[in-house]
Amino acid sequence: MNENTNGRTVALVTGANKGIGYEIAAGLGALGWQVGVGARDERRREDAVRALRAGGADAFGVPLDVTDDDSATAAAELLAERFGRLDVLVNNAAVAGGWSQQPSTADLAAVRLVMETNVLGVIRMTNAVLPLLRRSAAPRIVNMSSAVGSLTLQSDPEAFTGPASAAYGPSKTLLNAVTLQYAKELSDTGILVNLACPGYCDTDLNGHRGTRTPAQGAVIAVRLATLPAGGPNGQFFNEDGPLPW
């Protein structure tokens, strides 16, 4: 049954039970949107939904493991049944893969998990909901990346991109490349596909060493989720503007 009879924007945020993902969901909910909280852990997912609702957001839970084909398909089916479309997808779910990640001593199992989540998970989820995005009047895809994915910055000795990384940094570089290809493929569809860098935020991902709050990190994602028609496509931004590839 399609419950979306009021024309309100429908968004799905993956990995939204905590951290930046939660704050993105809160930011979109504050706009009056209906926001799906995608997360694997049922208790954390429902706790997040309750907290978002208590803050005034129209949030609902979406059981979702982006590394699993069946889970992504089931999430898309849930959205199709409930709303008949999806307006905004924010691919936020990610893992770091542990530290350190010196290439010469890399744990290949950890590298595979990072790539499976941070890159293949984005492809899997995007493809699962793409038919629903095509039904939207103003579809947007926001992929959460990082400045460490920029080859320009990584090759600049003056830029701070952290220690050598065989997993997390390269996963974001590949995500950037994949996002650009989606933008090219979908350039004539009205679907705007962009990359957001939240900055170095205080989250579980980095052991809470970040200097920005998750709410600050969510700002650029909300901005890209609300781009007007004719807005940028296939671009890489942080809160201050475009980033180098």
C-alpha positions as CSV (number, residue, x, y, z in Angstrom):
1,M,0.0,0.0,0.0
2,N,1.4,3.4,-0.9
3,E,1.1,5.6,2.2
4,N,2.8,8.6,0.6
5,T,-0.3,10.5,-0.4
6,N,0.8,13.9,0.9
7,G,3.6,14.4,-1.6
8,R,6.3,14.7,1.0
9,T,9.9,13.9,0.1
10,V,11.1,10.4,1.0
11,A,14.7,9.8,1.8
12,L,16.7,6.7,2.8
13,V,20.0,7.1,4.8
14,T,22.1,4.0,5.1
15,G,24.1,3.5,8.3
16,A,21.8,6.0,10.0
17,N,21.5,4.6,13.5
18,K,24.4,6.7,14.9
19,G,27.1,9.3,14.1
20,I,26.9,11.3,10.9
21,G,24.2,9.1,9.4
22,Y,21.9,9.8,12.3
23,E,22.5,13.5,12.0
24,I,21.8,13.4,8.3
25,A,18.5,11.7,9.0
26,A,17.8,14.4,11.7
27,G,18.6,17.2,9.3
28,L,16.4,15.8,6.5
29,G,13.7,15.1,9.1
30,A,13.8,18.7,10.2
31,L,12.8,19.7,6.6
32,G,9.6,17.8,7.1
33,W,10.8,14.8,5.0
34,Q,9.9,11.2,5.7
35,V,13.3,9.6,6.5
36,G,14.2,5.9,6.4
37,V,16.8,4.9,9.0
38,G,18.8,2.1,7.3
39,A,20.8,-0.1,9.7
40,R,21.6,-3.7,10.4
41,D,21.2,-3.8,14.1
42,E,17.5,-3.9,15.0
43,R,17.8,-2.5,18.5
44,R,20.1,0.4,17.5
45,R,17.9,1.1,14.4
46,E,14.7,1.3,16.4
47,D,16.4,3.3,19.2
48,A,17.5,5.8,16.5
49,V,14.0,5.9,15.0
50,R,12.5,6.7,18.5
51,A,15.0,9.4,19.1
52,L,14.4,11.0,15.8
53,R,10.7,10.9,16.3
54,A,11.1,12.4,19.7
55,G,12.9,15.3,18.0
56,G,10.0,15.8,15.6
57,A,11.3,13.8,12.6
58,D,9.0,11.5,10.6
59,A,11.4,8.6,10.8
60,F,10.9,4.9,10.0
61,G,13.2,1.9,10.3
62,V,14.6,0.1,7.3
63,P,16.4,-3.2,8.0
64,L,19.5,-3.1,5.9
65,D,22.9,-4.7,5.5
66,V,24.5,-3.0,2.4
67,T,26.8,-6.0,2.0
68,D,23.9,-8.4,1.4
69,D,22.0,-8.6,-1.9
70,D,18.8,-9.9,-0.4
71,S,18.8,-7.2,2.3
72,A,19.2,-4.4,-0.2
73,T,16.4,-5.9,-2.3
74,A,14.1,-6.2,0.7
75,A,14.8,-2.6,1.6
76,A,13.9,-1.5,-1.9
77,E,10.7,-3.6,-1.7
78,L,9.7,-2.0,1.6
79,L,10.1,1.5,0.1
80,A,8.2,0.5,-3.0
81,E,5.3,-0.9,-1.0
82,R,5.1,2.0,1.4
83,F,5.8,4.9,-0.8
84,G,6.0,3.8,-4.5
85,R,9.2,5.9,-5.0
86,L,12.3,7.2,-3.4
87,D,13.4,10.8,-3.7
88,V,16.8,10.9,-2.0
89,L,19.4,8.2,-1.3
90,V,22.2,9.0,1.1
91,N,24.9,6.2,1.0
92,N,26.5,6.7,4.3
93,A,27.2,3.2,5.7
94,A,30.9,2.6,5.9
95,V,33.6,0.8,7.9
96,A,37.2,1.7,8.6
97,G,38.7,-1.8,8.6
98,G,40.8,-1.3,11.7
99,W,44.1,0.5,12.2
100,S,46.9,0.4,11.2
101,Q,46.6,-0.2,7.5
102,Q,50.1,-0.1,6.2
103,P,50.0,-1.6,2.7
104,S,53.0,-3.8,3.2
105,T,51.3,-5.5,6.2
106,A,47.6,-5.2,5.2
107,D,45.1,-7.8,6.3
108,L,43.5,-8.7,3.0
109,A,40.3,-9.9,4.7
110,A,39.9,-6.5,6.3
111,V,40.6,-4.8,2.9
112,R,37.9,-6.9,1.3
113,L,35.4,-6.1,4.0
114,V,36.1,-2.3,3.6
115,M,35.7,-2.5,-0.2
116,E,32.6,-4.7,0.1
117,T,30.9,-2.1,2.4
118,N,32.2,1.2,1.3
119,V,32.2,0.6,-2.5
120,L,30.2,-2.5,-3.5
121,G,27.6,-1.6,-0.8
122,V,27.0,1.7,-2.5
123,I,26.6,0.1,-5.9
124,R,24.4,-2.6,-4.5
125,M,22.1,-0.2,-2.7
126,T,22.0,2.4,-5.5
127,N,21.0,-0.2,-8.0
128,A,18.4,-1.7,-5.7
129,V,16.5,1.6,-5.4
130,L,17.3,3.1,-8.8
131,P,13.9,2.2,-10.2
132,L,12.3,4.0,-7.3
133,L,14.5,7.1,-7.8
134,R,13.5,7.2,-11.4
135,R,9.9,7.7,-10.3
136,S,10.8,10.9,-8.3
137,A,10.3,14.4,-9.6
138,A,13.7,15.5,-8.0
139,P,15.9,12.5,-7.4
140,R,19.2,12.9,-5.6
141,I,22.0,10.5,-4.6
142,V,24.6,11.6,-2.1
143,N,27.6,9.4,-1.5
144,M,29.5,10.0,1.7
145,S,33.2,10.1,0.9
146,S,36.3,11.7,2.5
147,A,39.2,14.0,1.6
148,V,41.4,11.0,2.1
149,G,39.9,9.6,-1.1
150,S,41.4,12.5,-3.1
151,L,44.4,11.4,-5.1
152,T,45.4,15.1,-5.5
153,L,45.5,15.6,-1.7
154,Q,47.0,12.2,-1.1
155,S,49.9,13.1,-3.4
156,D,50.4,16.5,-1.9
157,P,53.1,16.3,0.9
158,E,51.6,19.5,2.4
159,A,48.1,18.1,2.8
160,F,47.0,16.2,5.9
161,T,45.5,12.9,4.8
162,G,46.6,10.7,7.7
163,P,48.8,7.7,7.7
164,A,49.2,5.3,4.8
165,S,46.1,3.3,4.3
166,A,45.5,0.1,2.2
167,A,41.8,0.0,2.8
168,Y,39.8,3.0,4.0
169,G,41.5,5.7,1.9
170,P,41.5,3.6,-1.3
171,S,37.9,2.6,-0.8
172,K,36.9,6.3,-0.9
173,T,39.1,6.9,-4.0
174,L,37.2,4.0,-5.7
175,L,33.9,5.3,-4.4
176,N,34.7,8.7,-5.9
177,A,35.4,7.1,-9.3
178,V,32.3,5.0,-9.2
179,T,30.2,8.0,-8.3
180,L,31.5,9.9,-11.3
181,Q,30.5,7.0,-13.5
182,Y,26.9,7.0,-12.1
183,A,26.8,10.8,-12.7
184,K,27.8,10.2,-16.3
185,E,25.3,7.4,-16.9
186,L,22.4,9.2,-15.3
187,S,23.2,12.7,-16.6
188,D,20.1,12.9,-18.8
189,T,17.7,11.5,-16.2
190,G,17.5,14.4,-13.7
191,I,19.1,12.3,-11.0
192,L,21.9,14.4,-9.4
193,V,24.7,12.2,-8.0
194,N,27.4,13.9,-5.9
195,L,30.0,13.2,-3.2
196,A,30.0,14.7,0.2
197,C,33.0,15.0,2.5
198,P,31.9,15.6,6.1
199,G,35.4,16.4,7.4
200,Y,37.2,14.8,10.3
201,C,34.3,14.1,12.6
202,D,34.2,12.6,16.1
203,T,32.7,9.1,15.4
204,D,33.1,5.5,16.1
205,L,34.8,5.1,12.7
206,N,37.9,6.9,13.9
207,G,37.8,6.0,17.6
208,H,36.3,9.5,18.4
209,R,39.5,11.3,17.5
210,G,37.7,13.7,15.1
211,T,37.6,17.4,15.7
212,R,34.2,18.1,14.1
213,T,30.8,17.0,15.4
214,P,28.6,14.5,13.5
215,A,26.0,17.3,13.2
216,Q,28.6,19.5,11.5
217,G,29.6,16.6,9.2
218,A,26.0,16.2,8.1
219,V,25.6,19.7,6.8
220,I,27.1,19.1,3.4
221,A,25.0,15.9,2.9
222,V,21.8,17.7,3.6
223,R,22.8,20.5,1.2
224,L,23.5,18.1,-1.6
225,A,20.3,16.2,-0.9
226,T,18.3,19.4,-1.4
227,L,20.0,20.6,-4.6
228,P,17.6,22.4,-7.0
229,A,17.1,21.2,-10.5
230,G,20.1,21.9,-12.7
231,G,22.4,21.8,-9.7
232,P,25.9,20.2,-9.8
233,N,26.2,16.6,-10.9
234,G,29.2,14.3,-10.4
235,Q,31.0,16.7,-8.1
236,F,32.9,16.4,-4.8
237,F,32.2,18.8,-2.0
238,N,32.8,19.6,1.6
239,E,31.0,22.3,3.5
240,D,33.4,25.0,2.1
241,G,33.0,24.1,-1.5
242,P,34.5,21.8,-4.2
243,L,37.3,19.4,-3.4
244,P,40.0,18.1,-5.8
245,W,39.7,14.6,-7.1
